[in-house]
């Protein structure tokens, strides 16, 4: 080994190697070209700009305009669908969702397609380079940027091509109205509507309203519901497809042995051990549909509120503040279970009852 074998190389000979995958050093540091070159060229086209031929630009203008017109018509169709397709049952809700979703999707898809066609077939192609400079730009640079912006606006065709500009504005106009239309769903206020259900009303034939099995719509004969521990989900006759009414009128029907029924249950509202409670949890309105036969407990799966079905559905665990309301039951001349009146208190979450009571106080001009 020589004497100089362990001497380090001179610092000026150490050149860092480029890591594989990183871009090579920039050959130019200009974004828009040197200011001197820009001044010398005057207001003409920028270097690195390739304009579309007029035939392609005209074709792109027509296609983009067609897309914008489709956007306009789709947005109008969305508003019309919102008015025409009302909800109330599953079929109507499905038709409404299909119409609203289809028209809104077509509107945004056509708008996006029109913008893409505009950019690809009308606007020129640019070749730009990154400019490395201080954070604070010099006045001359700011002037170049302002001039470039104005020139870009001119080159985009927005000023020159009136058909594109007008159809784009036409397409955008109704899109801004769509959220305003949807504000209609925020009202009107329920007032006292949550206090009452259709169980307290007679049918169109003037008879007591029958209890129907949810899903099948079959009436329930009391003699056939004779197995202790049985449970059914029940909806009101003539309203089995009305989603708004079902949200507050759905019941759970339970068959108990008479000896296990406790004092909290109104025996006059039962029939041969059959009891009907609101299915709507009094906490936040989830369906309290789980039933434990051995303990007679009704469980709400959302927040584990637990009610004793044998003792007037009083709360024995969980955040619910009051029992599930009991519905007065009876049988008609054919032996089918019917409602003999409405719930004694409003069904559903406790805040429904509070808001309804306050609205009633205000309507009377009194004080809470």
C-alpha positions in Angstrom: 0.0 0.0 0.0 1.2 3.5 -0.8 1.6 6.3 1.8 -1.3 8.2 0.3 -3.8 5.2 0.1 -5.8 6.4 3.2 -5.9 10.1 2.3 -9.5 11.4 1.6 -10.3 12.8 -1.8 -10.5 16.6 -2.2 -13.9 18.0 -1.3 -14.2 19.7 -4.7 -14.0 16.3 -6.3 -17.0 14.9 -4.4 -20.0 15.1 -6.7 -23.3 13.6 -5.4 -24.7 11.0 -7.7 -28.3 11.3 -8.8 -30.6 8.7 -7.2 -32.3 6.4 -9.6 -35.9 7.5 -10.1 -35.4 11.2 -9.5 -35.6 13.7 -12.4 -32.4 15.0 -13.9 -31.3 18.6 -13.2 -33.4 21.2 -14.9 -32.0 22.6 -18.0 -34.0 25.7 -17.7 -35.2 27.7 -14.7 -37.8 29.7 -16.6 -41.5 29.3 -16.2 -42.6 31.6 -19.0 -39.3 32.4 -20.6 -36.8 35.1 -19.6 -38.3 38.5 -19.1 -36.0 40.0 -21.8 -37.2 37.4 -24.3 -40.8 38.1 -23.4 -40.3 41.8 -23.9 -38.6 41.3 -27.2 -41.4 39.0 -28.5 -44.1 41.5 -27.8 -47.8 40.6 -27.2 -47.7 37.6 -29.6 -48.1 33.9 -28.7 -46.1 32.5 -25.9 -43.2 30.1 -26.6 -44.3 26.5 -26.0 -47.9 27.1 -27.0 -49.5 24.9 -29.7 -52.9 26.0 -30.9 -55.6 23.7 -32.1 -56.6 23.9 -35.8 -59.8 25.7 -36.3 -61.7 22.6 -37.6 -60.9 20.7 -34.4 -61.7 23.7 -32.2 -65.1 24.2 -33.9 -65.9 20.5 -33.5 -65.0 20.6 -29.8 -67.1 23.7 -29.4 -70.2 22.0 -30.7 -69.6 18.8 -28.6 -69.0 20.8 -25.4 -72.0 22.9 -26.1 -74.2 19.8 -26.5 -72.9 18.5 -23.2 -73.7 21.7 -21.5 -77.3 21.7 -22.9 -77.7 18.1 -21.7 -76.6 19.3 -18.2 -79.2 22.1 -18.3 -82.0 19.7 -19.3 -80.9 17.1 -16.7 -80.9 19.7 -14.0 -84.4 20.8 -15.0 -85.4 17.1 -15.0 -84.0 16.8 -11.4 -86.3 19.6 -10.2 -89.2 18.2 -12.1 -88.6 14.7 -10.7 -88.5 16.1 -7.2 -92.0 17.6 -7.8 -93.5 14.7 -9.7 -92.2 11.6 -7.8 -93.5 11.9 -4.3 -92.7 9.4 -1.6 -95.0 7.5 0.8 -94.3 3.9 0.3 -91.3 1.7 -0.8 -92.3 1.7 -4.5 -92.7 5.4 -4.7 -89.5 6.0 -2.8 -87.6 3.8 -5.2 -89.0 5.6 -8.2 -88.2 8.9 -6.7 -84.6 7.9 -5.9 -84.1 6.5 -9.4 -85.4 9.7 -11.0 -83.4 12.0 -8.8 -80.2 10.0 -8.9 -80.4 9.4 -12.7 -81.0 13.1 -13.6 -78.4 14.4 -11.1 -75.8 11.9 -12.3 -76.4 12.8 -16.0 -76.2 16.5 -15.2 -72.8 16.3 -13.6 -71.5 13.7 -16.0 -72.4 15.8 -19.0 -70.9 18.9 -17.4 -67.6 17.1 -16.7 -67.6 15.7 -20.3 -68.2 19.2 -21.7 -65.3 20.7 -19.7 -63.0 17.8 -20.8 -63.8 18.2 -24.4 -63.3 22.0 -24.1 -59.8 21.5 -22.7 -58.7 18.8 -25.1 -60.2 20.1 -28.4 -60.5 23.8 -28.0 -57.7 25.1 -25.7 -54.1 25.1 -26.9 -51.4 22.8 -25.6 -48.8 24.3 -23.3 -45.2 23.4 -22.6 -44.1 25.1 -19.3 -40.9 25.1 -17.3 -40.5 25.6 -13.6 -39.0 29.0 -12.6 -36.9 29.1 -9.4 -37.0 32.5 -7.8 -37.4 34.3 -4.5 -40.8 34.2 -2.8 -41.4 37.9 -3.5 -41.8 38.3 -7.3 -40.4 41.3 -9.0 -42.7 43.9 -10.6 -41.7 42.8 -14.0 -42.6 39.2 -13.2 -46.0 40.2 -11.9 -46.6 42.1 -15.1 -45.8 39.0 -17.1 -48.1 36.8 -15.0 -51.0 39.3 -15.4 -50.4 39.4 -19.1 -50.1 35.6 -19.3 -53.5 35.3 -17.5 -55.2 37.6 -19.9 -53.7 36.0 -22.8 -54.6 32.5 -21.5 -58.2 33.7 -21.0 -58.2 34.8 -24.7 -56.6 31.6 -25.9 -59.1 29.4 -23.9 -61.9 30.5 -26.2 -64.1 31.7 -23.3 -64.2 35.2 -24.7 -64.0 34.4 -28.4 -66.4 31.5 -28.6 -69.8 32.7 -27.5 -71.6 29.4 -27.9 -69.3 27.7 -25.4 -69.6 30.6 -22.9 -73.4 30.9 -23.1 -74.1 27.1 -22.9 -71.7 26.8 -20.0 -73.5 29.5 -18.1 -76.8 28.0 -19.1 -75.7 24.6 -17.7 -74.5 26.1 -14.4 -77.5 28.2 -13.7 -80.0 25.5 -12.6 -77.3 23.5 -10.7 -77.1 26.3 -8.2 -80.9 26.0 -7.6 -80.8 22.3 -6.7 -79.8 22.7 -3.0 -82.5 25.4 -2.7 -85.1 22.9 -3.9 -84.0 20.3 -1.4 -84.5 22.8 1.5 -88.2 22.0 1.1 -87.5 18.7 3.0 -86.6 20.7 6.1 -90.2 21.6 6.8 -92.9 22.1 7.7 -92.6 21.7 11.5 -94.5 18.7 12.8 -96.6 20.8 15.2 -98.8 18.4 17.2 -98.8 15.6 14.5 -96.4 13.5 16.5 -98.9 13.3 19.4 -101.4 11.2 17.5 -101.4 8.1 15.3 -103.9 6.4 13.0 -104.7 3.8 15.7 -107.1 6.3 17.2 -109.0 6.8 13.9 -111.7 4.6 12.4 -111.1 2.9 9.0 -112.8 4.2 5.8 -115.6 1.8 6.5 -116.1 3.3 10.0 -114.8 0.2 11.9 -112.0 -0.2 14.5 -108.6 -0.5 12.8 -107.3 -4.0 12.6 -103.7 -5.1 13.4 -101.9 -6.5 10.4 -98.7 -8.6 10.4 -95.8 -6.5 9.1 -94.6 -7.7 5.7 -97.6 -10.0 4.8 -100.4 -7.6 5.7 -102.5 -10.4 7.1 -105.0 -9.6 9.9 -104.4 -11.4 13.2 -107.1 -13.6 14.7 -106.8 -13.6 18.5 -107.5 -17.3 18.8 -104.6 -18.1 16.4 -102.1 -16.1 18.5 -102.2 -18.4 21.5 -98.6 -19.5 22.2 -97.1 -17.8 25.3 -93.8 -16.1 24.4 -94.9 -15.4 20.8 -94.1 -12.0 19.3 -95.2 -10.2 16.1 -94.3 -7.0 14.4 -97.6 -5.2 13.6 -98.7 -2.3 11.4 -102.1 -0.5 11.1 -104.7 -1.5 8.5 -104.8 0.8 5.4 -101.4 2.2 6.3 -99.1 -0.8 5.9 -97.2 1.0 3.1 -97.2 4.5 4.5 -93.6 5.0 5.7 -94.4 8.3 7.5 -97.1 6.7 9.5 -95.2 3.5 10.1 -92.4 5.5 11.7 -94.6 6.2 14.7 -97.4 3.5 14.6 -95.6 0.2 14.3 -96.3 -2.2 17.2 -94.9 -5.3 18.8 -97.5 -7.8 19.8 -96.6 -10.2 22.7 -98.5 -13.1 24.2 -98.0 -13.7 27.9 -99.4 -16.1 30.5 -101.9 -14.1 32.6 -100.2 -15.0 35.9 -96.9 -13.3 34.8 -98.5 -10.0 34.0 -97.7 -7.3 36.6 -99.5 -4.3 37.9 -97.8 -1.8 35.6 -99.7 -3.3 32.6 -103.2 -2.0 31.9 -105.2 -5.3 31.9 -108.2 -3.5 30.3 -106.1 -3.0 27.2 -105.1 -6.6 26.8 -107.0 -9.6 25.4 -106.4 -13.0 26.7 -102.7 -12.2 27.7 -102.1 -10.4 24.3 -100.4 -7.0 24.8 -99.4 -4.4 22.2 -96.6 -1.9 22.8 -95.1 0.7 20.5 -92.1 -0.7 18.7 -90.4 2.8 18.6 -87.9 3.1 21.4 -88.4 6.1 23.7 -84.7 6.9 23.6 -84.0 8.0 20.0 -86.5 6.0 18.0 -84.8 2.8 17.0 -86.9 -0.3 16.6 -87.1 -2.2 19.9 -87.8 -5.6 18.4 -85.6 -8.0 20.3 -87.5 -10.1 22.8 -86.2 -12.5 25.5 -88.9 -15.0 26.3 -87.7 -16.3 29.7 -87.4 -12.8 31.3 -90.1 -11.0 29.2 -87.6 -8.3 28.3 -87.8 -6.1 25.2 -84.4 -4.9 24.0 -83.5 -2.0 21.8 -80.4 -3.0 19.9 -79.1 0.5 19.3 -78.3 1.6 22.9 -79.4 -1.5 24.9 -82.5 0.1 26.5 -84.4 -2.7 28.1 -88.1 -2.8 28.9 -90.2 -5.2 31.0 -93.1 -6.4 28.8 -94.8 -8.0 31.8 -94.8 -4.7 33.7 -96.1 -2.1 31.3 -92.9 -2.1 29.3 -91.2 0.0 32.0 -87.5 0.8 31.6 -85.2 -1.5 33.6 -81.9 -0.7 31.9 -80.4 1.7 29.5 -80.8 5.4 28.5 -84.5 5.4 27.7 -86.4 7.8 29.9 -90.0 6.3 29.8 -91.8 3.1 29.1 -93.0 1.9 25.6 -96.6 3.2 25.3 -99.3 0.5 25.5 -102.1 0.3 22.9 -105.6 -0.6 24.0 -106.7 -3.8 22.2 -109.9 -5.6 21.5 -111.5 -8.0 19.0 -114.0 -7.4 16.3 -117.1 -9.5 15.4 -114.9 -11.8 13.4 -112.4 -12.4 16.1 -109.6 -10.3 14.7 -107.5 -8.0 16.9 -108.3 -4.3 16.6 -107.2 -1.1 18.2 -109.7 0.4 20.7 -108.0 3.8 20.7 -104.7 5.6 20.3 -101.7 5.5 22.6 -102.3 7.4 25.9 -99.0 9.3 25.4 -97.0 10.1 22.2 -94.9 7.1 20.9 -91.3 7.4 20.0 -88.4 9.4 21.5 -89.0 11.5 24.6 -88.0 14.7 22.8 -91.0 14.2 20.4 -93.3 14.5 23.4 -91.5 17.4 24.8 -91.5 19.4 21.5 -95.1 18.5 20.9 -96.1 19.7 24.4 -94.3 23.0 24.0 -95.9 23.6 20.7 -99.3 23.0 22.2 -98.5 25.4 25.0 -97.5 28.1 22.5 -100.6 27.5 20.5 -102.7 28.2 23.6 -100.7 31.3 24.3 -99.7 30.0 27.8 -96.5 29.3 29.6 -94.6 26.1 30.1 
